[in-house]
Amino acid sequence: MTTDHKPVIVLIPGMGNNARIWTAQVDELSGDYEVIIGDYLGAESIAEMAGRVLQQVPEGAFSLVGFSLGGYIAMSIVARAGERIERLAFISSSPYADSEQAIQQREFLIGKALQDYESVLRDMGQFVVFADGPHAEHTREVLTLMGSELGVEEFCRQQRATMQRADCRDLLGSIPCPVRVLCGQEDPVTPVSGNRYIADNIHGASLRVIEDAGHLLPLERPVEVNGFLRDWLQLAVR
């Protein structure tokens, strides 16, 4: 329990992200909630990432948001501490393990990053951000900055952990807490179909799709993400 007794909300960043990904959400929520940004840097697996995030959360119940890779970590947290989670939200995530094709692509990215990390960051910004979005240029700038701050070694570590993750589809039906799912219509990394699968296979869950938006929703569409989280945080706890 915290000294000011605010409810706790844990925001887990995605691959190649740090706390900057959640700047707008921290600004929106920190007056009413104790906002914790999950830090899993240096972890070699999804399970280790989940353990590190849990160590940062005070005892008791909390609401949990996983963005992209953070969604995979959130699944692992559910598996080990699901009884503590009051509400769960997935943003731009997926329930699936990597395909062989996806693994090969990650191996290629690792090799390229070790040769020219800056070009990988630039290419990722062009790929994952919806080009005609209202904050596209700013989003790419922040993505490049976050990647530079994390460094190539952490980038490669996160890629390897992600390609080794387990398929989580069997877990979905056992999640007891209120769940909401959010994704961008134009997301090339975690398409609408995977996000819809999550929502369709958790009792009472629902999906919201943001038109003209890519993968990095907390940066690309901060107002919509803040509204989504505010609505989700009003859901009654089961």
Backbone as JSON, one array per atom type, in Angstrom:
{
  "sequence": "MTTDHKPVIVLIPGMGNNARIWTAQVDELSGDYEVIIGDYLGAESIAEMAGRVLQQVPEGAFSLVGFSLGGYIAMSIVARAGERIERLAFISSSPYADSEQAIQQREFLIGKALQDYESVLRDMGQFVVFADGPHAEHTREVLTLMGSELGVEEFCRQQRATMQRADCRDLLGSIPCPVRVLCGQEDPVTPVSGNRYIADNIHGASLRVIEDAGHLLPLERPVEVNGFLRDWLQLAVR",
  "N": [[0.86, -1.19, 0.0], [0.51, 2.21, -0.79], [1.74, 5.41, 0.4], [0.03, 7.54, -0.11], [-2.25, 6.28, -0.78], [-3.27, 5.98, -3.34], [-4.83, 4.3, -6.1], [-3.08, 1.74, -7.88], [-1.57, 1.73, -11.06], [-0.01, -0.06, -13.59], [2.11, 0.43, -16.25], [3.39, -1.09, -19.03], [6.1, -0.8, -21.15], [6.69, -1.2, -24.74], [8.67, -3.08, -27.15], [11.91, -1.75, -27.59], [11.27, 0.58, -26.37], [11.11, 3.09, -23.76], [10.28, 4.82, -20.72], [9.4, 7.1, -22.02], [7.49, 6.44, -23.92], [5.1, 6.47, -22.62], [4.53, 9.06, -21.83], [2.37, 10.92, -22.24], [0.3, 9.51, -21.07], [1.1, 9.2, -18.42], [1.07, 11.88, -17.65], [-1.67, 12.31, -17.82], [-2.81, 10.52, -15.93], [-1.47, 10.53, -13.48], [-2.32, 12.2, -11.44], [-4.43, 10.94, -10.19], [-3.74, 8.32, -9.8], [-1.23, 6.0, -8.68], [1.27, 5.74, -10.79], [3.15, 3.34, -12.35], [5.91, 2.66, -14.3], [6.78, -0.12, -15.95], [9.95, -1.6, -15.77], [12.1, -3.52, -17.53], [14.64, -3.85, -18.42], [17.55, -5.5, -19.54], [16.7, -8.07, -19.03], [16.46, -11.48, -20.08], [14.42, -13.05, -21.05], [10.85, -13.43, -21.59], [9.58, -14.31, -19.27], [11.47, -13.59, -17.31], [11.42, -10.83, -17.66], [8.77, -10.3, -16.82], [8.97, -11.02, -14.13], [10.75, -9.06, -13.19], [9.24, -6.72, -13.55], [7.11, -7.21, -11.77], [8.47, -7.08, -9.35], [8.68, -4.39, -8.99], [6.23, -3.48, -8.27], [4.07, -2.46, -5.7], [2.82, -4.34, -2.85], [-0.38, -5.94, -3.06], [-3.43, -5.14, -4.91], [-3.58, -4.2, -8.41], [-3.95, -2.34, -11.48], [-3.29, -3.22, -14.86], [-1.46, -2.52, -17.78], [-0.42, -3.52, -20.93], [1.68, -2.78, -23.55], [2.32, -3.77, -26.81], [5.25, -5.6, -26.91], [5.11, -5.34, -24.16], [2.56, -6.34, -23.74], [2.91, -9.11, -24.05], [4.5, -9.55, -21.86], [2.69, -8.81, -19.88], [0.87, -10.92, -20.11], [2.42, -12.99, -19.06], [2.67, -12.08, -16.45], [0.01, -12.27, -15.64], [-0.21, -15.05, -15.6], [1.3, -15.72, -13.38], [0.54, -14.05, -11.27], [-2.16, -13.48, -11.35], [-4.34, -13.15, -9.64], [-3.99, -10.76, -8.36], [-4.51, -8.76, -10.14], [-6.61, -6.21, -10.99], [-7.77, -4.97, -13.22], [-7.2, -5.34, -16.73], [-5.45, -4.35, -19.6], [-4.75, -4.46, -23.04], [-2.68, -3.09, -25.49], [-2.08, -2.8, -28.83], [-1.16, -5.55, -29.23], [-0.61, -9.16, -29.17], [-1.64, -12.62, -29.18], [-0.07, -14.65, -30.07], [2.7, -16.93, -30.62], [5.9, -16.3, -32.19], [6.06, -16.85, -35.69], [7.94, -19.01, -37.93], [8.8, -17.46, -40.03], [8.66, -14.88, -38.89], [10.59, -15.13, -36.91], [12.89, -15.46, -38.46], [12.94, -12.92, -39.62], [13.42, -11.33, -37.37], [15.97, -12.25, -36.69], [17.36, -11.32, -38.9], [17.05, -8.54, -38.48], [18.49, -8.24, -36.11], [21.09, -8.86, -36.98], [21.45, -6.78, -38.83], [21.18, -4.55, -37.16], [23.43, -4.77, -35.55], [25.31, -4.0, -37.34], [24.53, -1.48, -38.35], [22.94, 0.34, -36.5], [21.56, 2.78, -36.3], [20.32, 3.11, -38.81], [18.5, 1.02, -38.71], [16.78, 1.89, -36.7], [15.71, 4.16, -37.96], [14.42, 2.95, -40.16], [12.54, 1.38, -38.82], [10.89, 3.33, -37.71], [9.71, 4.37, -40.03], [8.27, 2.15, -40.8], [6.51, 1.25, -38.68], [4.92, 3.39, -37.88], [1.97, 5.11, -38.68], [1.87, 6.84, -41.64], [0.37, 9.13, -42.31], [-0.67, 10.07, -39.98], [-1.61, 12.31, -37.23], [0.52, 12.84, -35.49], [2.82, 11.8, -36.59], [5.52, 12.48, -37.34], [6.63, 13.4, -34.91], [6.31, 11.07, -33.41], [8.06, 9.28, -34.7], [10.47, 10.55, -34.16], [10.63, 10.36, -31.36], [10.65, 7.59, -31.09], [13.12, 6.96, -32.29], [14.82, 8.3, -30.51], [14.31, 6.91, -28.09], [15.21, 4.35, -28.82], [17.92, 4.91, -29.23], [18.67, 5.62, -26.65], [18.31, 3.18, -25.3], [20.03, 1.43, -26.65], [21.97, -0.75, -28.83], [22.58, -3.3, -27.85], [20.56, -3.87, -25.95], [18.36, -3.73, -27.66], [18.8, -6.0, -29.31], [18.69, -7.99, -27.37], [16.0, -7.83, -26.53], [14.7, -8.49, -28.92], [15.5, -11.18, -29.19], [14.35, -12.34, -26.89], [11.66, -11.94, -27.47], [11.24, -13.47, -29.78], [11.36, -15.98, -28.71], [9.12, -16.3, -27.19], [6.19, -17.75, -25.62], [3.18, -19.17, -27.02], [0.12, -17.7, -26.18], [-2.57, -18.3, -26.29], [-4.05, -20.29, -24.99], [-4.24, -19.34, -22.43], [-6.04, -17.26, -22.33], [-8.82, -17.74, -21.87], [-8.96, -18.15, -19.16], [-8.63, -15.8, -17.82], [-9.78, -13.72, -15.35], [-10.4, -11.04, -14.78], [-11.73, -7.72, -15.63], [-11.25, -6.82, -19.03], [-9.89, -4.85, -21.63], [-9.16, -4.1, -25.05], [-7.03, -2.49, -27.35], [-6.19, -1.21, -30.55], [-4.46, -0.14, -33.57], [-5.87, 0.54, -36.74], [-4.18, 0.39, -38.94], [-1.95, -1.03, -38.16], [1.06, -2.61, -38.69], [2.56, -4.41, -37.27], [1.37, -5.71, -35.02], [-1.33, -6.84, -36.02], [-4.88, -6.04, -36.48], [-6.31, -8.44, -36.38], [-5.05, -10.22, -34.54], [-5.32, -8.8, -32.15], [-8.09, -8.75, -32.04], [-8.56, -11.45, -31.65], [-7.64, -11.8, -29.03], [-9.55, -10.23, -27.6], [-11.91, -11.57, -28.29], [-11.66, -13.98, -27.02], [-11.5, -13.74, -24.29], [-13.53, -13.66, -21.53], [-16.09, -11.31, -21.55], [-14.47, -9.29, -22.56], [-13.57, -6.53, -24.75], [-12.93, -4.95, -27.93], [-11.36, -2.06, -29.21], [-10.8, -0.26, -32.13], [-8.63, 2.03, -33.59], [-8.95, 4.21, -36.19], [-6.85, 5.04, -39.01], [-4.31, 4.78, -37.79], [-1.17, 3.55, -36.59], [1.2, 1.36, -35.13], [2.33, 2.46, -32.75], [0.56, 3.52, -30.64], [0.34, 4.96, -28.07], [1.95, 7.19, -28.53], [1.29, 7.98, -31.14], [-1.48, 8.47, -31.05], [-2.31, 9.95, -28.59], [-4.46, 11.24, -27.19], [-6.7, 9.64, -27.71], [-5.82, 7.22, -26.62], [-5.54, 7.94, -23.92], [-8.24, 8.49, -23.31], [-9.33, 5.95, -23.72], [-8.04, 4.52, -21.65], [-8.99, 5.88, -19.38], [-11.75, 5.26, -19.52], [-11.58, 2.47, -19.25], [-10.5, 2.25, -16.68], [-12.67, 2.82, -15.16], [-14.16, 0.56, -15.08], [-16.0, -1.84, -13.28], [-14.65, -3.81, -10.69], [-14.38, -7.3, -10.7]],
  "CA": [[0.0, 0.0, 0.0], [1.31, 3.42, -0.89], [1.47, 6.36, 1.47], [-1.11, 8.4, -0.44], [-3.39, 5.38, -0.98], [-3.79, 6.01, -4.7], [-4.81, 3.01, -6.81], [-1.86, 1.52, -8.65], [-1.66, 1.29, -12.45], [1.31, -0.41, -14.12], [2.2, 0.57, -17.7], [4.59, -1.79, -19.49], [6.48, -0.35, -22.5], [6.94, -2.19, -25.77], [10.06, -3.29, -27.59], [12.64, -0.56, -27.99], [10.69, 1.75, -25.72], [11.3, 3.32, -22.34], [9.16, 5.55, -20.13], [8.92, 8.15, -22.92], [6.32, 5.99, -24.66], [3.91, 6.68, -21.78], [4.55, 10.42, -21.29], [1.03, 11.52, -22.23], [-0.55, 8.76, -20.16], [1.52, 9.57, -17.06], [0.54, 13.23, -17.41], [-3.12, 12.21, -17.68], [-3.29, 9.65, -14.86], [-0.7, 10.55, -12.24], [-3.02, 12.9, -10.37], [-5.4, 10.07, -9.54], [-3.2, 6.97, -9.65], [0.21, 5.78, -8.62], [1.61, 5.17, -12.1], [4.45, 2.66, -12.36], [6.35, 2.23, -15.63], [7.55, -1.35, -15.77], [11.31, -1.58, -16.31], [12.58, -4.9, -17.66], [15.89, -3.8, -19.17], [18.54, -6.48, -19.17], [16.12, -9.4, -18.9], [16.76, -12.31, -21.24], [13.24, -13.81, -21.46], [9.58, -12.82, -21.19], [9.35, -14.64, -17.86], [12.34, -12.75, -16.48], [10.87, -9.48, -17.75], [7.6, -10.24, -15.95], [9.43, -11.03, -12.74], [11.33, -7.75, -12.85], [8.15, -5.75, -13.41], [6.38, -7.49, -10.53], [9.26, -6.62, -8.22], [8.52, -2.93, -8.87], [4.84, -3.19, -7.92], [3.82, -2.67, -4.27], [1.9, -5.43, -2.52], [-1.79, -5.65, -3.22], [-4.03, -5.16, -6.24], [-3.18, -3.16, -9.36], [-4.41, -2.44, -12.86], [-2.11, -3.53, -15.67], [-1.54, -2.22, -19.21], [0.73, -3.98, -21.69], [1.76, -2.3, -24.93], [3.19, -4.52, -27.71], [6.0, -6.55, -26.08], [4.54, -5.24, -22.82], [1.41, -7.23, -23.67], [3.41, -10.46, -23.81], [4.93, -9.55, -20.46], [1.46, -8.8, -19.08], [0.35, -12.3, -20.11], [3.23, -13.75, -18.12], [2.29, -11.62, -15.11], [-1.29, -12.89, -15.36], [-0.01, -16.46, -15.3], [1.92, -15.92, -12.07], [-0.04, -13.2, -10.22], [-3.43, -13.02, -11.88], [-5.29, -12.81, -8.58], [-3.74, -9.39, -7.92], [-4.81, -7.81, -11.22], [-8.0, -5.74, -10.95], [-8.17, -4.72, -14.6], [-6.11, -5.64, -17.65], [-5.62, -3.76, -20.92], [-3.73, -4.74, -24.05], [-2.61, -2.11, -26.57], [-1.2, -3.24, -29.93], [-0.5, -6.77, -28.8], [-0.91, -10.39, -29.91], [-1.55, -13.8, -28.33], [0.62, -15.72, -30.79], [4.16, -17.04, -30.68], [6.45, -15.94, -33.49], [6.18, -17.85, -36.76], [9.31, -19.18, -38.41], [9.12, -16.28, -40.84], [8.91, -13.76, -37.98], [11.88, -15.38, -36.26], [13.93, -15.14, -39.44], [12.98, -11.47, -39.76], [14.1, -10.79, -36.19], [17.4, -12.57, -36.83], [17.89, -10.36, -39.89], [17.13, -7.23, -37.83], [19.61, -8.28, -35.15], [22.33, -8.75, -37.75], [21.55, -5.44, -39.4], [21.38, -3.59, -36.08], [24.82, -4.85, -35.1], [26.12, -3.32, -38.35], [24.12, -0.09, -38.55], [21.77, 0.45, -35.62], [20.82, 4.0, -36.61], [19.46, 2.89, -39.97], [17.41, 0.16, -38.27], [15.82, 2.74, -36.0], [15.01, 4.98, -38.95], [13.54, 2.08, -40.93], [11.43, 0.98, -37.96], [9.99, 4.47, -37.62], [8.95, 4.43, -41.27], [7.43, 0.95, -40.93], [5.5, 1.02, -37.65], [4.11, 4.58, -37.66], [1.09, 5.46, -39.8], [2.53, 8.01, -42.23], [-0.51, 10.29, -42.39], [-1.22, 10.37, -38.66], [-1.37, 13.69, -36.79], [1.77, 12.99, -34.73], [3.74, 10.83, -37.17], [6.92, 12.92, -37.28], [7.03, 13.39, -33.51], [6.4, 9.68, -32.97], [9.31, 8.71, -35.21], [11.58, 11.17, -33.43], [10.7, 9.77, -30.02], [11.07, 6.19, -31.26], [14.57, 6.95, -32.52], [15.46, 8.7, -29.26], [14.22, 5.79, -27.14], [16.11, 3.31, -29.27], [19.29, 5.35, -28.96], [18.9, 5.55, -25.2], [18.41, 1.79, -24.88], [21.25, 0.89, -27.23], [21.81, -1.91, -29.7], [22.63, -4.55, -27.08], [19.23, -4.1, -25.41], [17.51, -4.01, -28.81], [19.0, -7.4, -29.69], [18.2, -8.81, -26.26], [14.54, -7.84, -26.58], [14.31, -9.26, -30.09], [15.69, -12.61, -28.9], [13.34, -12.74, -25.91], [10.35, -11.95, -28.13], [11.13, -14.59, -30.7], [11.27, -17.2, -27.91], [7.94, -16.26, -26.32], [5.21, -18.82, -25.77], [1.83, -18.86, -27.47], [-0.69, -17.44, -24.98], [-3.99, -18.44, -26.57], [-4.71, -21.14, -23.99], [-4.38, -18.59, -21.18], [-7.03, -16.19, -22.42], [-10.1, -18.1, -21.29], [-8.9, -18.23, -17.69], [-8.42, -14.46, -17.25], [-11.05, -13.4, -14.7], [-10.62, -9.61, -14.53], [-12.18, -6.96, -16.8], [-10.2, -6.64, -20.03], [-10.16, -4.09, -22.83], [-8.1, -4.22, -26.04], [-6.97, -1.33, -28.24], [-5.18, -1.33, -31.59], [-4.59, 0.75, -34.71], [-6.35, -0.12, -37.95], [-3.09, 0.24, -39.9], [-0.79, -1.58, -37.44], [1.69, -3.7, -39.44], [3.33, -5.26, -36.37], [0.38, -6.54, -34.32], [-2.54, -6.48, -36.76], [-6.18, -6.07, -35.81], [-6.78, -9.82, -36.21], [-4.54, -10.78, -33.28], [-5.96, -8.08, -31.05], [-9.47, -9.22, -31.98], [-8.54, -12.79, -31.05], [-7.55, -11.62, -27.58], [-10.83, -9.75, -27.09], [-12.97, -12.56, -28.5], [-11.45, -15.2, -26.24], [-11.53, -13.43, -22.86], [-14.92, -13.4, -21.18], [-16.45, -9.92, -21.28], [-13.53, -8.33, -23.13], [-13.98, -5.85, -25.97], [-11.85, -4.37, -28.73], [-11.55, -0.78, -29.9], [-9.84, -0.05, -33.21], [-8.47, 3.44, -33.97], [-8.72, 4.37, -37.62], [-5.72, 5.86, -39.44], [-3.29, 4.72, -36.74], [-0.27, 2.41, -36.7], [1.52, 0.51, -33.98], [2.78, 3.17, -31.55], [-0.61, 4.31, -30.27], [0.51, 5.96, -26.99], [2.55, 8.39, -29.11], [0.57, 8.4, -32.35], [-2.84, 8.93, -30.75], [-2.33, 10.03, -27.12], [-5.76, 11.62, -26.65], [-7.56, 8.46, -27.77], [-5.33, 6.25, -25.64], [-5.92, 8.43, -22.59], [-9.67, 8.26, -23.14], [-9.5, 4.49, -23.58], [-7.61, 4.11, -20.31], [-9.93, 6.45, -18.41], [-12.96, 4.43, -19.55], [-11.21, 1.15, -18.72], [-10.28, 2.34, -15.24], [-13.97, 2.93, -14.5], [-14.84, -0.73, -15.05], [-16.16, -2.42, -11.95], [-13.8, -4.96, -10.44], [-15.2, -8.49, -10.43]],
  "C": [[0.89, 1.24, 0.0], [0.89, 4.44, 0.17], [0.28, 7.25, 1.16], [-2.35, 7.6, -0.82], [-4.0, 5.5, -2.37], [-3.83, 4.59, -5.27], [-3.57, 2.93, -7.7], [-2.2, 1.09, -10.07], [-0.25, 1.1, -12.97], [1.24, -0.36, -15.65], [3.49, -0.08, -18.17], [4.91, -1.36, -20.92], [6.64, -1.52, -23.46], [8.41, -2.29, -26.13], [10.69, -1.99, -28.05], [12.13, 0.72, -27.37], [11.2, 1.89, -24.29], [10.13, 4.15, -21.84], [8.61, 6.64, -21.04], [7.66, 7.74, -23.67], [5.02, 6.33, -23.94], [3.8, 8.12, -21.27], [3.15, 11.02, -21.18], [0.11, 10.82, -21.23], [-0.18, 9.04, -18.69], [0.97, 10.95, -16.71], [-0.96, 13.17, -17.11], [-3.54, 11.55, -16.37], [-2.63, 9.88, -13.5], [-1.36, 11.34, -11.12], [-3.93, 12.0, -9.56], [-4.87, 8.69, -9.21], [-1.71, 7.02, -9.35], [0.59, 5.04, -9.9], [3.03, 4.62, -12.04], [4.75, 2.25, -13.8], [7.24, 1.01, -15.45], [8.89, -1.3, -16.48], [11.83, -3.01, -16.34], [13.92, -4.96, -18.39], [16.88, -4.83, -18.63], [18.01, -7.89, -19.04], [16.28, -10.18, -20.21], [15.54, -13.08, -21.76], [11.99, -13.06, -21.02], [9.31, -13.1, -19.72], [10.21, -13.79, -16.94], [11.88, -11.3, -16.51], [9.68, -9.31, -16.81], [8.0, -10.22, -14.49], [10.0, -9.7, -12.31], [10.25, -6.69, -12.68], [7.41, -5.97, -12.1], [7.15, -7.02, -9.31], [9.11, -5.12, -7.98], [7.13, -2.52, -8.39], [4.64, -3.43, -6.42], [2.83, -3.81, -4.05], [0.46, -4.99, -2.72], [-2.22, -5.62, -4.68], [-3.52, -4.01, -7.1], [-3.87, -3.4, -10.69], [-3.19, -2.47, -13.77], [-2.38, -3.25, -17.14], [-0.27, -2.72, -19.88], [0.65, -3.49, -23.12], [2.76, -3.14, -25.7], [3.94, -5.62, -26.94], [5.51, -6.51, -24.64], [3.29, -6.1, -22.64], [1.82, -8.67, -23.43], [3.86, -10.59, -22.35], [3.72, -9.58, -19.54], [0.85, -10.19, -19.01], [1.12, -13.16, -19.11], [2.93, -13.36, -16.68], [0.94, -12.21, -14.7], [-1.1, -14.34, -14.93], [0.55, -16.68, -13.9], [1.29, -15.11, -10.94], [-1.4, -12.66, -10.63], [-4.43, -12.58, -10.83], [-5.11, -11.38, -8.07], [-4.2, -8.35, -8.93], [-6.3, -7.48, -11.19], [-8.57, -5.55, -12.35], [-6.94, -4.94, -15.48], [-6.44, -5.02, -19.0], [-4.44, -4.13, -21.81], [-3.82, -3.67, -25.13], [-1.61, -2.63, -27.6], [-0.43, -4.5, -29.55], [-0.96, -7.96, -29.63], [-0.84, -11.57, -28.96], [-0.62, -14.87, -28.89], [2.12, -15.74, -30.5], [4.62, -16.61, -32.06], [6.4, -17.12, -34.46], [7.65, -17.99, -37.15], [9.73, -17.98, -39.26], [9.44, -15.07, -39.96], [10.25, -13.91, -37.28], [13.02, -15.05, -37.21], [14.07, -13.63, -39.64], [13.69, -10.83, -38.58], [15.61, -11.07, -36.24], [18.07, -11.62, -37.83], [18.06, -8.98, -39.25], [18.28, -7.17, -36.84], [20.93, -8.1, -35.89], [22.52, -7.36, -38.32], [21.83, -4.4, -38.32], [22.82, -3.59, -35.58], [25.77, -4.17, -36.08], [25.81, -1.83, -38.44], [22.82, 0.15, -37.79], [20.93, 1.68, -35.97], [19.88, 3.81, -37.79], [18.29, 1.98, -39.62], [16.35, 0.98, -37.55], [15.03, 3.61, -36.97], [14.0, 4.14, -39.74], [12.33, 1.66, -40.1], [10.41, 2.11, -37.84], [9.12, 4.6, -38.86], [7.94, 3.29, -41.37], [6.27, 0.94, -39.94], [4.55, 2.18, -37.45], [3.25, 4.86, -38.9], [1.5, 6.82, -40.36], [1.68, 9.27, -42.19], [-1.16, 10.65, -41.06], [-0.85, 11.76, -38.19], [-0.06, 13.91, -36.05], [2.87, 12.09, -35.28], [5.19, 11.24, -37.01], [7.43, 12.9, -35.85], [7.22, 11.96, -33.01], [7.7, 9.04, -33.45], [10.51, 9.28, -34.47], [11.74, 10.55, -32.05], [11.14, 8.32, -30.09], [12.57, 6.09, -31.45], [15.32, 7.32, -31.25], [15.45, 7.57, -28.25], [15.17, 4.67, -27.54], [17.57, 3.65, -29.01], [19.63, 5.25, -27.49], [19.05, 4.11, -24.72], [19.67, 1.13, -25.41], [21.02, -0.42, -27.97], [21.82, -3.22, -28.92], [21.25, -4.88, -26.5], [18.23, -4.41, -26.53], [17.6, -5.49, -29.19], [18.47, -8.34, -28.61], [16.67, -8.94, -26.3], [14.02, -8.61, -27.79], [14.41, -10.76, -29.81], [14.65, -13.12, -27.91], [11.97, -12.87, -26.58], [10.2, -13.13, -29.07], [11.01, -15.94, -29.97], [10.0, -17.28, -27.07], [6.98, -17.4, -26.63], [3.92, -18.3, -26.37], [0.93, -18.76, -26.24], [-2.18, -17.7, -25.19], [-4.72, -19.27, -25.52], [-4.95, -20.42, -22.67], [-5.6, -17.69, -21.18], [-8.33, -16.53, -21.71], [-10.13, -18.13, -19.78], [-8.72, -16.86, -17.04], [-9.74, -13.97, -16.65], [-11.39, -11.92, -14.61], [-11.17, -8.92, -15.77], [-11.03, -6.63, -17.74], [-10.72, -5.78, -21.18], [-8.93, -4.15, -23.73], [-8.19, -3.04, -26.99], [-5.9, -1.58, -29.3], [-5.45, -0.32, -32.69], [-5.0, -0.04, -35.96], [-5.22, -0.44, -38.91], [-1.82, -0.32, -39.25], [-0.19, -2.74, -38.23], [2.41, -4.71, -38.56], [2.42, -6.24, -35.62], [-0.99, -6.2, -34.92], [-3.82, -6.63, -35.95], [-6.6, -7.51, -35.5], [-6.31, -10.43, -34.9], [-5.14, -10.11, -32.07], [-7.42, -8.52, -30.91], [-9.54, -10.62, -31.36], [-8.47, -12.7, -29.54], [-8.91, -11.24, -27.01], [-11.92, -10.82, -27.2], [-12.85, -13.77, -27.59], [-11.25, -14.96, -24.75], [-12.96, -13.02, -22.52], [-15.14, -11.92, -20.85], [-15.54, -8.88, -21.87], [-14.11, -7.68, -24.38], [-12.79, -5.19, -26.63], [-12.29, -3.01, -29.27], [-10.44, -0.62, -30.92], [-9.82, 1.43, -33.57], [-8.13, 3.52, -35.45], [-7.49, 5.26, -37.86], [-4.64, 5.94, -38.37], [-2.47, 3.45, -36.92], [-0.05, 1.7, -35.39], [1.73, 1.28, -32.68], [1.68, 4.09, -31.01], [-0.38, 5.3, -29.13], [1.14, 7.26, -27.47], [1.76, 8.9, -30.3], [-0.78, 9.03, -32.03], [-3.04, 9.05, -29.24], [-3.7, 10.37, -26.54], [-6.7, 10.41, -26.62], [-7.12, 7.4, -26.76], [-5.7, 6.68, -24.22], [-7.41, 8.21, -22.32], [-9.99, 6.79, -22.95], [-9.16, 4.04, -22.17], [-8.54, 4.66, -19.23], [-11.22, 5.63, -18.37], [-12.71, 3.07, -18.92], [-11.06, 1.17, -17.2], [-11.6, 2.54, -14.46], [-14.7, 1.6, -14.43], [-14.89, -1.29, -13.64], [-15.28, -3.67, -11.83], [-14.67, -6.17, -10.1], [-14.89, -9.07, -9.06]]
}
